[in-house]
């Protein structure tokens, strides 16, 4: 039986377009330096306001990856 060991890191992505784009930006940036990414879990969604309007969406995620 093969077993795997996972590690998680928490990061926050941001986007002016929306939450989906914020998550994608975070995952794509992390994938440049973290190998074996397997899953993500949304921890928190928040935003930055300017003049009463949403300027940026900010999404904090846990990223799970397998250790070599």
Buried (B, 14 or more C-beta within 10 A) or exposed (E): EEEEEEEEEEBBBBBEEEBEBBBBBBBEEBEEEBEEBEEBEEEEEEBEEEEEEEEBBBBBBEBBBEEE
